[in-house]
Amino acid sequence: MRKHLVLAALILIQVGCTFGPKHMRPDAASPAIYRGSMETTATSESLGDAKWWTVFQDEELQKLVRSALTENLDLKIAAARIEQAQAQLGITRADQFPTIGANGGASRQRSPSNPVFPAFEANISQLGLSSVWQLDFWGRYRKATEAARANLASSEWGRKAVVATLVSNLATAYFQLRELDLELEVSKGTLAARRESLGLTRTLEEGGAISRVDVHQAEILVEQAARQIPDLEKRIEQQENLIGILLGRNPDAVTRGLKLTDQVMPPSIPPGLPSTLLERRPDIRQAEWRLASANARIGVAKAAYFPQISLTGAVGFQAYSMTGLFDSQVFNAGTGLTQPIFEFGRLRSNVRLTEAQKQELVLTYRQAVQQAFREVSDALVSVRKNREYRERQQSLQAAARSAADLSAVRYKGGATSYLEVLQSETDLFDAEIGLARAQLNERLAVVQVYNALGGGWQ
């Protein structure tokens, strides 16, 4: 019966009470529907819930993403931070339990005879166990463990945020590479056509049908197309180097998949319910767990006002091998109490510090929520307007091609000068490059909205 009472008393002491506010998610106003959404009524379906390999269907891009998810150094750094947080949680949680240590020793003593004492020889050995238990009556260690556990959760969500950013950055870099490839293809095709036109112009000039001015104008067209190629080749190689770093490798060539114009676009962009964004965005979840950790540290700071109670105990024995002496057993137990009295405002200031840190993280959380809603709205309007721009640019490119073809026919028929051909060819080249960039921006807007909706880490 007595043992049960002692056990119940110890449990009561250990459970005790805790100080500090209970963590609650701060209020963050969510709009009924995202601004920029083409849907008039919000639905639960969201592009952010889709797996990244269903959004980006280029097989070569998928291979790059899978490689990056195993080799990217930022991701490995995030994983190392999780391991640190796990170890720190283990260290902090251990403070709630008693510590037990062992000690032992052996000595030999010899004393010669003298007029008072006879000679003797002694072999002494000792072995013991000691224990110290800091009772967590005020919840100091439990709150510290709660803070460490929240830090671990924050690190885990931080890694998911790195994954989402990595998928987004790699898709962006890959699409930009394919757009540069398309520009290079357009430039080389234009250069070949203009060289052919230059040869024809030189033939006509030699026959006296046209002036030398037309030849120089044709040469201008050739050089305008030719000068684009070295710059594009430079940018392509630099883009491949960027992708190599995202893959966690040294710079190297990148295997291509689908052309930019063949990349599959989602048929629709459902944004989903704005309230679910708080659960899906890893950066928001990370901010929330940071706040939870700061909230728990307030309890740690307040618990320091109260006395620290510790239980100590030791048990062991000593063995004497000496004439006239005998073996003995040792046991002791005790309790200690430490109460701060004069701290000159240290404890009060520490509480105020933790409360101010929490308030900062409350504001940081709300700021992250507002920024997330803004990013989604920006991305949604980008999807819509970039699509409209690409359609207009496509019409412009078609009109420029018709004008260039007509100018070539008119020039061959002697109805116009080569200056008109020069202008038409320049307009066509600019329109084709503009169309390639418009097609890129349309696809980058999809990447942007997917990332803004919290997709990519699942």
NUFI-974017 format. One record per residue (C-alpha): residue number from 0; residue in one letter; x, y, z. Coordinates in steps of 0.2 Angstrom, whole numbers. Layout:
N
+-----+----+-------+-------+-------+
:   i : aa :  east : north :    up :
+-----+----+-------+-------+-------+
: NUM :  a :     X :     Y :     Z :
...
+-----+----+-------+-------+-------+
REM end
This chain:
458
+-----+----+-------+-------+-------+
:   i : aa :  east : north :    up :
+-----+----+-------+-------+-------+
:   0 :  m :     0 :     0 :     0 :
:   1 :  r :    14 :    12 :     5 :
:   2 :  k :    23 :     8 :   -12 :
:   3 :  h :     7 :    13 :   -21 :
:   4 :  l :     5 :    29 :   -12 :
:   5 :  v :    24 :    34 :   -15 :
:   6 :  l :    21 :    30 :   -34 :
:   7 :  a :     6 :    40 :   -35 :
:   8 :  a :    14 :    54 :   -26 :
:   9 :  l :    29 :    54 :   -38 :
:  10 :  i :    17 :    53 :   -53 :
:  11 :  l :     7 :    68 :   -46 :
:  12 :  i :    24 :    78 :   -44 :
:  13 :  q :    30 :    74 :   -62 :
:  14 :  v :    13 :    78 :   -70 :
:  15 :  g :    12 :    94 :   -59 :
:  16 :  c :     6 :   109 :   -69 :
:  17 :  t :    12 :   119 :   -84 :
:  18 :  f :    13 :   138 :   -87 :
:  19 :  g :    11 :   148 :  -103 :
:  20 :  p :    -2 :   150 :  -116 :
:  21 :  k :   -10 :   135 :  -126 :
:  22 :  h :    -5 :   136 :  -144 :
:  23 :  m :   -19 :   141 :  -156 :
:  24 :  r :   -17 :   145 :  -174 :
:  25 :  p :   -19 :   164 :  -177 :
:  26 :  d :   -34 :   171 :  -186 :
:  27 :  a :   -30 :   174 :  -204 :
:  28 :  a :   -44 :   180 :  -215 :
:  29 :  s :   -47 :   169 :  -230 :
:  30 :  p :   -56 :   176 :  -246 :
:  31 :  a :   -71 :   167 :  -252 :
:  32 :  i :   -63 :   165 :  -269 :
:  33 :  y :   -46 :   169 :  -276 :
:  34 :  r :   -44 :   185 :  -285 :
:  35 :  g :   -40 :   182 :  -303 :
:  36 :  s :   -49 :   165 :  -304 :
:  37 :  m :   -60 :   162 :  -319 :
:  38 :  e :   -71 :   152 :  -308 :
:  39 :  t :   -86 :   161 :  -300 :
:  40 :  t :   -88 :   148 :  -286 :
:  41 :  a :   -74 :   140 :  -277 :
:  42 :  t :   -73 :   121 :  -277 :
:  43 :  s :   -63 :   109 :  -267 :
:  44 :  e :   -53 :   103 :  -282 :
:  45 :  s :   -36 :   111 :  -283 :
:  46 :  l :   -22 :   110 :  -295 :
:  47 :  g :   -11 :   111 :  -279 :
:  48 :  d :   -17 :    93 :  -274 :
:  49 :  a :   -10 :    85 :  -291 :
:  50 :  k :     6 :    76 :  -291 :
:  51 :  w :    20 :    84 :  -299 :
:  52 :  w :    22 :    71 :  -312 :
:  53 :  t :     4 :    73 :  -318 :
:  54 :  v :     7 :    91 :  -320 :
:  55 :  f :    24 :    90 :  -329 :
:  56 :  q :    22 :    76 :  -342 :
:  57 :  d :    38 :    77 :  -351 :
:  58 :  e :    47 :    61 :  -347 :
:  59 :  e :    64 :    69 :  -348 :
:  60 :  l :    59 :    82 :  -336 :
:  61 :  q :    52 :    69 :  -324 :
:  62 :  k :    69 :    60 :  -324 :
:  63 :  l :    77 :    77 :  -320 :
:  64 :  v :    65 :    80 :  -305 :
:  65 :  r :    68 :    62 :  -298 :
:  66 :  s :    86 :    64 :  -299 :
:  67 :  a :    86 :    81 :  -291 :
:  68 :  l :    75 :    74 :  -277 :
:  69 :  t :    89 :    62 :  -272 :
:  70 :  e :   105 :    73 :  -276 :
:  71 :  n :   100 :    91 :  -274 :
:  72 :  l :   111 :    99 :  -260 :
:  73 :  d :    98 :   111 :  -253 :
:  74 :  l :    87 :    96 :  -250 :
:  75 :  k :   101 :    87 :  -242 :
:  76 :  i :   104 :   102 :  -231 :
:  77 :  a :    86 :   102 :  -226 :
:  78 :  a :    87 :    83 :  -222 :
:  79 :  a :   102 :    87 :  -211 :
:  80 :  r :    92 :   100 :  -202 :
:  81 :  i :    78 :    88 :  -198 :
:  82 :  e :    91 :    76 :  -191 :
:  83 :  q :    98 :    90 :  -180 :
:  84 :  a :    80 :    94 :  -174 :
:  85 :  q :    77 :    76 :  -170 :
:  86 :  a :    93 :    75 :  -160 :
:  87 :  q :    89 :    91 :  -151 :
:  88 :  l :    72 :    84 :  -146 :
:  89 :  g :    80 :    68 :  -139 :
:  90 :  i :    92 :    79 :  -128 :
:  91 :  t :    78 :    90 :  -122 :
:  92 :  r :    66 :    76 :  -118 :
:  93 :  a :    79 :    67 :  -108 :
:  94 :  d :    78 :    82 :   -95 :
:  95 :  q :    61 :    75 :   -90 :
:  96 :  f :    69 :    59 :   -83 :
:  97 :  p :    81 :    55 :   -69 :
:  98 :  t :   100 :    53 :   -73 :
:  99 :  i :   109 :    38 :   -66 :
: 100 :  g :   128 :    36 :   -65 :
: 101 :  a :   140 :    23 :   -59 :
: 102 :  n :   156 :    26 :   -49 :
: 103 :  g :   169 :    14 :   -43 :
: 104 :  g :   187 :    14 :   -37 :
: 105 :  a :   201 :     3 :   -29 :
: 106 :  s :   216 :     7 :   -19 :
: 107 :  r :   230 :    -1 :    -9 :
: 108 :  q :   238 :     6 :     7 :
: 109 :  r :   253 :    -1 :    16 :
: 110 :  s :   259 :     7 :    33 :
: 111 :  p :   275 :     2 :    42 :
: 112 :  s :   275 :    -2 :    61 :
: 113 :  n :   279 :    12 :    73 :
: 114 :  p :   279 :    13 :    92 :
: 115 :  v :   260 :    17 :    92 :
: 116 :  f :   252 :     7 :    78 :
: 117 :  p :   257 :   -10 :    71 :
: 118 :  a :   261 :   -12 :    53 :
: 119 :  f :   246 :   -15 :    42 :
: 120 :  e :   241 :   -17 :    24 :
: 121 :  a :   224 :   -13 :    17 :
: 122 :  n :   215 :   -16 :     0 :
: 123 :  i :   200 :    -4 :    -2 :
: 124 :  s :   187 :    -6 :   -16 :
: 125 :  q :   171 :     3 :   -19 :
: 126 :  l :   156 :     3 :   -31 :
: 127 :  g :   140 :    13 :   -31 :
: 128 :  l :   126 :    20 :   -41 :
: 129 :  s :   119 :    38 :   -40 :
: 130 :  s :   104 :    46 :   -47 :
: 131 :  v :    97 :    64 :   -49 :
: 132 :  w :    80 :    68 :   -54 :
: 133 :  q :    74 :    86 :   -57 :
: 134 :  l :    56 :    86 :   -54 :
: 135 :  d :    46 :    94 :   -68 :
: 136 :  f :    32 :   100 :   -56 :
: 137 :  w :    30 :   117 :   -65 :
: 138 :  g :    31 :   110 :   -83 :
: 139 :  r :    47 :   118 :   -87 :
: 140 :  y :    55 :   102 :   -96 :
: 141 :  r :    38 :    97 :  -104 :
: 142 :  k :    36 :   114 :  -112 :
: 143 :  a :    54 :   114 :  -118 :
: 144 :  t :    51 :    97 :  -125 :
: 145 :  e :    35 :   104 :  -133 :
: 146 :  a :    46 :   118 :  -141 :
: 147 :  a :    58 :   105 :  -147 :
: 148 :  r :    45 :    94 :  -155 :
: 149 :  a :    38 :   110 :  -164 :
: 150 :  n :    55 :   114 :  -170 :
: 151 :  l :    56 :    96 :  -177 :
: 152 :  a :    39 :    98 :  -186 :
: 153 :  s :    45 :   115 :  -193 :
: 154 :  s :    60 :   107 :  -200 :
: 155 :  e :    50 :    94 :  -208 :
: 156 :  w :    39 :   106 :  -216 :
: 157 :  g :    54 :   116 :  -221 :
: 158 :  r :    60 :   102 :  -231 :
: 159 :  k :    44 :   100 :  -240 :
: 160 :  a :    45 :   118 :  -244 :
: 161 :  v :    62 :   115 :  -252 :
: 162 :  v :    55 :   101 :  -262 :
: 163 :  a :    41 :   111 :  -269 :
: 164 :  t :    53 :   125 :  -273 :
: 165 :  l :    65 :   113 :  -281 :
: 166 :  v :    52 :   105 :  -292 :
: 167 :  s :    46 :   123 :  -297 :
: 168 :  n :    63 :   129 :  -301 :
: 169 :  l :    68 :   114 :  -311 :
: 170 :  a :    52 :   115 :  -321 :
: 171 :  t :    55 :   133 :  -324 :
: 172 :  a :    73 :   131 :  -329 :
: 173 :  y :    69 :   116 :  -341 :
: 174 :  f :    55 :   126 :  -350 :
: 175 :  q :    67 :   141 :  -351 :
: 176 :  l :    80 :   129 :  -359 :
: 177 :  r :    67 :   123 :  -371 :
: 178 :  e :    62 :   140 :  -376 :
: 179 :  l :    80 :   145 :  -379 :
: 180 :  d :    81 :   129 :  -390 :
: 181 :  l :    66 :   135 :  -400 :
: 182 :  e :    74 :   153 :  -402 :
: 183 :  l :    90 :   144 :  -409 :
: 184 :  e :    80 :   134 :  -421 :
: 185 :  v :    70 :   149 :  -427 :
: 186 :  s :    87 :   159 :  -429 :
: 187 :  k :    95 :   145 :  -438 :
: 188 :  g :    80 :   142 :  -450 :
: 189 :  t :    79 :   161 :  -453 :
: 190 :  l :    98 :   162 :  -456 :
: 191 :  a :    97 :   148 :  -469 :
: 192 :  a :    83 :   156 :  -478 :
: 193 :  r :    91 :   173 :  -478 :
: 194 :  r :   107 :   166 :  -485 :
: 195 :  e :    97 :   158 :  -499 :
: 196 :  s :    89 :   175 :  -502 :
: 197 :  l :   106 :   184 :  -502 :
: 198 :  g :   113 :   172 :  -515 :
: 199 :  l :    98 :   176 :  -526 :
: 200 :  t :   101 :   194 :  -524 :
: 201 :  r :   119 :   193 :  -528 :
: 202 :  t :   114 :   184 :  -544 :
: 203 :  l :   102 :   197 :  -549 :
: 204 :  e :   114 :   211 :  -545 :
: 205 :  e :   127 :   202 :  -556 :
: 206 :  g :   115 :   202 :  -570 :
: 207 :  g :   111 :   220 :  -568 :
: 208 :  a :    93 :   218 :  -563 :
: 209 :  i :    95 :   226 :  -546 :
: 210 :  s :   108 :   238 :  -538 :
: 211 :  r :   122 :   235 :  -525 :
: 212 :  v :   111 :   242 :  -512 :
: 213 :  d :    99 :   228 :  -512 :
: 214 :  v :   114 :   216 :  -510 :
: 215 :  h :   120 :   225 :  -494 :
: 216 :  q :   102 :   225 :  -487 :
: 217 :  a :   101 :   206 :  -489 :
: 218 :  e :   118 :   205 :  -481 :
: 219 :  i :   111 :   215 :  -466 :
: 220 :  l :    97 :   202 :  -464 :
: 221 :  v :   109 :   188 :  -464 :
: 222 :  e :   120 :   196 :  -451 :
: 223 :  q :   105 :   201 :  -440 :
: 224 :  a :   100 :   182 :  -440 :
: 225 :  a :   118 :   176 :  -438 :
: 226 :  r :   122 :   187 :  -423 :
: 227 :  q :   108 :   179 :  -413 :
: 228 :  i :   116 :   162 :  -413 :
: 229 :  p :   132 :   164 :  -403 :
: 230 :  d :   122 :   173 :  -389 :
: 231 :  l :   109 :   159 :  -389 :
: 232 :  e :   121 :   146 :  -388 :
: 233 :  k :   130 :   154 :  -374 :
: 234 :  r :   113 :   156 :  -364 :
: 235 :  i :   109 :   138 :  -368 :
: 236 :  e :   125 :   132 :  -361 :
: 237 :  q :   123 :   143 :  -345 :
: 238 :  q :   105 :   137 :  -343 :
: 239 :  e :   111 :   119 :  -344 :
: 240 :  n :   124 :   123 :  -330 :
: 241 :  l :   110 :   130 :  -319 :
: 242 :  i :   100 :   114 :  -321 :
: 243 :  g :   116 :   104 :  -317 :
: 244 :  i :   117 :   113 :  -300 :
: 245 :  l :    99 :   110 :  -297 :
: 246 :  l :   102 :    92 :  -300 :
: 247 :  g :   117 :    92 :  -287 :
: 248 :  r :   129 :    89 :  -301 :
: 249 :  n :   144 :    98 :  -309 :
: 250 :  p :   138 :   107 :  -325 :
: 251 :  d :   135 :    96 :  -340 :
: 252 :  a :   124 :    94 :  -355 :
: 253 :  v :   105 :    91 :  -352 :
: 254 :  t :    95 :    78 :  -361 :
: 255 :  r :    80 :    86 :  -370 :
: 256 :  g :    62 :    79 :  -371 :
: 257 :  l :    47 :    87 :  -379 :
: 258 :  k :    48 :   103 :  -388 :
: 259 :  l :    42 :   118 :  -379 :
: 260 :  t :    26 :   119 :  -390 :
: 261 :  d :    23 :   100 :  -387 :
: 262 :  q :    23 :   102 :  -368 :
: 263 :  v :     6 :    96 :  -361 :
: 264 :  m :    -4 :   110 :  -352 :
: 265 :  p :   -17 :   107 :  -339 :
: 266 :  p :   -34 :   109 :  -348 :
: 267 :  s :   -40 :   119 :  -333 :
: 268 :  i :   -33 :   128 :  -318 :
: 269 :  p :   -44 :   124 :  -303 :
: 270 :  p :   -37 :   134 :  -288 :
: 271 :  g :   -48 :   126 :  -275 :
: 272 :  l :   -55 :   133 :  -258 :
: 273 :  p :   -44 :   147 :  -252 :
: 274 :  s :   -46 :   140 :  -234 :
: 275 :  t :   -37 :   124 :  -239 :
: 276 :  l :   -21 :   134 :  -244 :
: 277 :  l :   -16 :   136 :  -226 :
: 278 :  e :   -15 :   117 :  -224 :
: 279 :  r :    -6 :   114 :  -241 :
: 280 :  r :     7 :   127 :  -242 :
: 281 :  p :    22 :   120 :  -233 :
: 282 :  d :    30 :   138 :  -229 :
: 283 :  i :    14 :   142 :  -220 :
: 284 :  r :    14 :   126 :  -210 :
: 285 :  q :    32 :   129 :  -206 :
: 286 :  a :    28 :   147 :  -200 :
: 287 :  e :    14 :   140 :  -189 :
: 288 :  w :    26 :   127 :  -181 :
: 289 :  r :    39 :   140 :  -178 :
: 290 :  l :    25 :   150 :  -169 :
: 291 :  a :    20 :   134 :  -159 :
: 292 :  s :    38 :   133 :  -153 :
: 293 :  a :    39 :   151 :  -148 :
: 294 :  n :    23 :   149 :  -138 :
: 295 :  a :    30 :   134 :  -128 :
: 296 :  r :    46 :   144 :  -124 :
: 297 :  i :    35 :   156 :  -115 :
: 298 :  g :    30 :   142 :  -103 :
: 299 :  v :    48 :   138 :  -100 :
: 300 :  a :    52 :   156 :   -96 :
: 301 :  k :    37 :   157 :   -84 :
: 302 :  a :    42 :   141 :   -75 :
: 303 :  a :    58 :   148 :   -70 :
: 304 :  y :    49 :   159 :   -57 :
: 305 :  f :    46 :   144 :   -47 :
: 306 :  p :    58 :   133 :   -36 :
: 307 :  q :    67 :   119 :   -44 :
: 308 :  i :    65 :   103 :   -34 :
: 309 :  s :    77 :    88 :   -36 :
: 310 :  l :    78 :    71 :   -29 :
: 311 :  t :    95 :    63 :   -26 :
: 312 :  g :   100 :    46 :   -21 :
: 313 :  a :   115 :    34 :   -20 :
: 314 :  v :   118 :    16 :   -16 :
: 315 :  g :   134 :     6 :   -15 :
: 316 :  f :   146 :    -3 :    -4 :
: 317 :  q :   164 :    -3 :     1 :
: 318 :  a :   175 :   -18 :     4 :
: 319 :  y :   190 :   -17 :    16 :
: 320 :  s :   202 :   -31 :    17 :
: 321 :  m :   211 :   -26 :    33 :
: 322 :  t :   213 :   -34 :    50 :
: 323 :  g :   201 :   -27 :    62 :
: 324 :  l :   190 :   -19 :    49 :
: 325 :  f :   174 :   -25 :    40 :
: 326 :  d :   164 :   -22 :    24 :
: 327 :  s :   151 :    -9 :    24 :
: 328 :  q :   136 :    -4 :    13 :
: 329 :  v :   131 :    14 :     9 :
: 330 :  f :   114 :    22 :     5 :
: 331 :  n :   108 :    40 :     5 :
: 332 :  a :    93 :    49 :    -2 :
: 333 :  g :    88 :    67 :    -1 :
: 334 :  t :    79 :    81 :    -9 :
: 335 :  g :    85 :    99 :   -14 :
: 336 :  l :    75 :   115 :   -18 :
: 337 :  t :    82 :   130 :   -27 :
: 338 :  q :    71 :   146 :   -28 :
: 339 :  p :    77 :   162 :   -37 :
: 340 :  i :    75 :   177 :   -25 :
: 341 :  f :    84 :   192 :   -32 :
: 342 :  e :    87 :   191 :   -51 :
: 343 :  f :    86 :   210 :   -54 :
: 344 :  g :    72 :   208 :   -67 :
: 345 :  r :    81 :   194 :   -77 :
: 346 :  l :    66 :   182 :   -76 :
: 347 :  r :    53 :   195 :   -80 :
: 348 :  s :    63 :   201 :   -95 :
: 349 :  n :    65 :   184 :  -101 :
: 350 :  v :    46 :   181 :  -101 :
: 351 :  r :    44 :   198 :  -110 :
: 352 :  l :    57 :   192 :  -123 :
: 353 :  t :    48 :   176 :  -126 :
: 354 :  e :    31 :   184 :  -128 :
: 355 :  a :    39 :   197 :  -140 :
: 356 :  q :    46 :   183 :  -150 :
: 357 :  k :    30 :   175 :  -151 :
: 358 :  q :    21 :   191 :  -156 :
: 359 :  e :    34 :   193 :  -170 :
: 360 :  l :    30 :   175 :  -176 :
: 361 :  v :    11 :   178 :  -176 :
: 362 :  l :    14 :   193 :  -187 :
: 363 :  t :    26 :   183 :  -198 :
: 364 :  y :    13 :   169 :  -200 :
: 365 :  r :    -1 :   182 :  -205 :
: 366 :  q :    11 :   190 :  -217 :
: 367 :  a :    15 :   172 :  -225 :
: 368 :  v :    -4 :   169 :  -227 :
: 369 :  q :    -6 :   186 :  -235 :
: 370 :  q :     9 :   183 :  -246 :
: 371 :  a :     2 :   166 :  -251 :
: 372 :  f :   -15 :   173 :  -256 :
: 373 :  r :    -6 :   186 :  -266 :
: 374 :  e :     5 :   174 :  -275 :
: 375 :  v :   -10 :   163 :  -280 :
: 376 :  s :   -19 :   178 :  -287 :
: 377 :  d :    -4 :   184 :  -296 :
: 378 :  a :    -1 :   167 :  -304 :
: 379 :  l :   -20 :   165 :  -309 :
: 380 :  v :   -20 :   182 :  -318 :
: 381 :  s :    -4 :   177 :  -326 :
: 382 :  v :   -11 :   161 :  -333 :
: 383 :  r :   -26 :   170 :  -340 :
: 384 :  k :   -17 :   185 :  -347 :
: 385 :  n :    -2 :   176 :  -354 :
: 386 :  r :   -14 :   164 :  -363 :
: 387 :  e :   -22 :   180 :  -371 :
: 388 :  y :    -5 :   187 :  -375 :
: 389 :  r :     1 :   171 :  -383 :
: 390 :  e :   -15 :   171 :  -394 :
: 391 :  r :   -12 :   189 :  -400 :
: 392 :  q :     6 :   185 :  -403 :
: 393 :  q :     1 :   170 :  -413 :
: 394 :  s :   -10 :   181 :  -424 :
: 395 :  l :     4 :   193 :  -426 :
: 396 :  q :    16 :   180 :  -431 :
: 397 :  a :     4 :   173 :  -444 :
: 398 :  a :     1 :   191 :  -451 :
: 399 :  a :    20 :   194 :  -451 :
: 400 :  r :    23 :   178 :  -461 :
: 401 :  s :    10 :   183 :  -474 :
: 402 :  a :    17 :   200 :  -476 :
: 403 :  a :    35 :   193 :  -478 :
: 404 :  d :    29 :   181 :  -491 :
: 405 :  l :    20 :   195 :  -500 :
: 406 :  s :    35 :   206 :  -500 :
: 407 :  a :    46 :   193 :  -507 :
: 408 :  v :    33 :   190 :  -521 :
: 409 :  r :    32 :   209 :  -525 :
: 410 :  y :    51 :   211 :  -525 :
: 411 :  k :    53 :   196 :  -537 :
: 412 :  g :    40 :   204 :  -548 :
: 413 :  g :    49 :   221 :  -547 :
: 414 :  a :    34 :   229 :  -539 :
: 415 :  t :    44 :   235 :  -523 :
: 416 :  s :    62 :   238 :  -517 :
: 417 :  y :    72 :   226 :  -506 :
: 418 :  l :    69 :   239 :  -492 :
: 419 :  e :    51 :   232 :  -490 :
: 420 :  v :    58 :   214 :  -489 :
: 421 :  l :    71 :   220 :  -476 :
: 422 :  q :    57 :   227 :  -465 :
: 423 :  s :    45 :   212 :  -467 :
: 424 :  e :    59 :   199 :  -464 :
: 425 :  t :    64 :   209 :  -448 :
: 426 :  d :    46 :   210 :  -442 :
: 427 :  l :    44 :   191 :  -445 :
: 428 :  f :    59 :   186 :  -436 :
: 429 :  d :    54 :   197 :  -421 :
: 430 :  a :    36 :   190 :  -421 :
: 431 :  e :    43 :   172 :  -421 :
: 432 :  i :    55 :   176 :  -406 :
: 433 :  g :    41 :   185 :  -397 :
: 434 :  l :    29 :   170 :  -400 :
: 435 :  a :    42 :   158 :  -393 :
: 436 :  r :    44 :   169 :  -377 :
: 437 :  a :    25 :   170 :  -376 :
: 438 :  q :    23 :   151 :  -376 :
: 439 :  l :    37 :   150 :  -363 :
: 440 :  n :    28 :   163 :  -352 :
: 441 :  e :    11 :   154 :  -353 :
: 442 :  r :    19 :   138 :  -347 :
: 443 :  l :    29 :   147 :  -333 :
: 444 :  a :    13 :   154 :  -327 :
: 445 :  v :     6 :   136 :  -324 :
: 446 :  v :    22 :   132 :  -315 :
: 447 :  q :    20 :   148 :  -304 :
: 448 :  v :     1 :   144 :  -300 :
: 449 :  y :     5 :   126 :  -296 :
: 450 :  n :    19 :   132 :  -284 :
: 451 :  a :     8 :   146 :  -276 :
: 452 :  l :    -6 :   133 :  -273 :
: 453 :  g :     6 :   123 :  -263 :
: 454 :  g :     9 :   109 :  -275 :
: 455 :  g :    25 :    99 :  -279 :
: 456 :  w :    30 :    92 :  -262 :
: 457 :  q :    17 :    78 :  -260 :
+-----+----+-------+-------+-------+
REM end
